């Protein structure tokens, strides 16, 4: 089950999180407000998100593998994500 983060103490290097583009990412650093990581989808970095604005969620290893193979789970239909940003539908 995903766990929403509310502050930098909720996530640390080595954790897996979902960034605001729904990539599962390996956390490499935080600074109290932002989290940086490497995408487990395409290796892009730095994947940076503001913890208070982006709605960063921690993922388990099992969830990250599911996201990688089937895309993010349980997204509301009204997210308004443009098709070109839906990497899981390519």
KACOR-V506609 format. One record per residue. SS is DSSP state (~ for helix, > for strand, _ for the rest). PSI is psi in whole degrees, 0 to 359 (999 if undefined). BURIAL is + if it has 24 or more other ideal C-beta (glycine too) atoms within 12 Angstrom, else -. Layout:
# KACOR-V506609
ss=SS psi=PSI burial=BURIAL
ss=SS psi=PSI burial=BURIAL
This chain:
# KACOR-V506609
ss=_ psi=132 burial=-
ss=_ psi=150 burial=+
ss=> psi=118 burial=-
ss=> psi=137 burial=-
ss=_ psi=144 burial=+
ss=_ psi=345 burial=-
ss=_ psi=170 burial=-
ss=~ psi=339 burial=+
ss=~ psi=343 burial=-
ss=~ psi=346 burial=-
ss=_ psi=142 burial=+
ss=_ psi=163 burial=-
ss=_ psi=136 burial=-
ss=_ psi=339 burial=-
ss=_ psi=160 burial=+
ss=> psi=134 burial=+
ss=> psi=162 burial=+
ss=> psi=123 burial=+
ss=_ psi=182 burial=+
ss=_ psi=356 burial=+
ss=_ psi=14 burial=+
ss=_ psi=22 burial=+
ss=_ psi=132 burial=+
ss=> psi=131 burial=+
ss=> psi=148 burial=+
ss=> psi=121 burial=+
ss=> psi=129 burial=+
ss=> psi=337 burial=-
ss=> psi=156 burial=+
ss=> psi=159 burial=+
ss=_ psi=18 burial=-
ss=_ psi=334 burial=-
ss=_ psi=326 burial=-
ss=> psi=156 burial=+
ss=> psi=139 burial=+
ss=> psi=148 burial=+
ss=> psi=187 burial=+
ss=> psi=130 burial=+
ss=> psi=133 burial=+
ss=_ psi=0 burial=+
ss=_ psi=307 burial=+
ss=_ psi=6 burial=-
ss=_ psi=6 burial=-
ss=_ psi=149 burial=-
ss=_ psi=160 burial=-
ss=_ psi=139 burial=-
ss=> psi=101 burial=+
ss=> psi=135 burial=+
ss=> psi=147 burial=+
ss=> psi=122 burial=-
ss=~ psi=323 burial=+
ss=~ psi=340 burial=-
ss=~ psi=319 burial=-
ss=~ psi=346 burial=+
ss=_ psi=45 burial=-
ss=_ psi=134 burial=+
ss=> psi=136 burial=+
ss=> psi=144 burial=+
ss=> psi=151 burial=+
ss=_ psi=168 burial=-
ss=~ psi=318 burial=-
ss=~ psi=318 burial=-
ss=~ psi=318 burial=+
ss=~ psi=319 burial=+
ss=~ psi=320 burial=-
ss=~ psi=315 burial=-
ss=~ psi=316 burial=+
ss=~ psi=320 burial=+
ss=~ psi=330 burial=-
ss=~ psi=359 burial=-
ss=_ psi=171 burial=+
ss=_ psi=145 burial=+
ss=_ psi=149 burial=-
ss=_ psi=42 burial=-
ss=_ psi=137 burial=-
ss=_ psi=145 burial=-
ss=~ psi=335 burial=-
ss=~ psi=26 burial=-
ss=~ psi=337 burial=-
ss=_ psi=31 burial=-
ss=_ psi=121 burial=-
ss=_ psi=146 burial=-
ss=~ psi=323 burial=-
ss=~ psi=343 burial=-
ss=~ psi=354 burial=-
ss=_ psi=77 burial=-
ss=~ psi=333 burial=+
ss=~ psi=352 burial=-
ss=~ psi=12 burial=-
ss=_ psi=999 burial=-
